[in-house]
């Protein structure tokens, strides 16, 4: 009987040793597969990173120059003005003609008791004039010494433009108009140079 117990114990020990050995082999196999998987994942990530870098400047980070802008229309085209130059947007109000003023000045208007000149941006950009409607808006620009309002056909909200992506202006735009524009966005929006518009009006006011 004792011999039978020893035989059973020996067989049990042998079985547990075999099971332990099998478990160890399985664990080592799983670890090897996991290591291979991690290596493969790293290779995929490196390859994707390299492809992305090549698409964006041959491995060099492309610097972005984002500008918050107000979108508006003049005739058939869309334009944008940097929000950093804009004080507010107001409805078109009554105008008083200003004798001997620049051809771009439509007249003088009043906003909350403050007088300001209303500029017809179409005249500066050599765009055919149109009749005034309820859709017209006046975009008030910031200036240290006086207030300027720019008349636009309609306002379409705000957006962001990457100045680093601006393209050259279309050839049909004349030299006189080009000085008031900074470039053309990838989706066809013309970015207006608020500084040049303000400088033009300031120079006219001083004459």
Buried (B, 14 or more C-beta within 10 A) or exposed (E): EEEEEEEEEEEEEEEEEEEEEEEEEEEEEEEEEEEEEEEEEEEEEEEEEEEEEEEEEEEEEEEEEEBEBBBBBBEEEBBBBBBEBBBEBBEBEEBEEEEEBBEBBBEBBEBEEEEBBBBBBBBBBEBEEEEEEEEBBBBBBEBEEEBBBBBBBEBBEEBEBBBEBBEEBEEEBEEEBBEBBBBBBEEEBBBBBBEBBBBBBBEBBEE
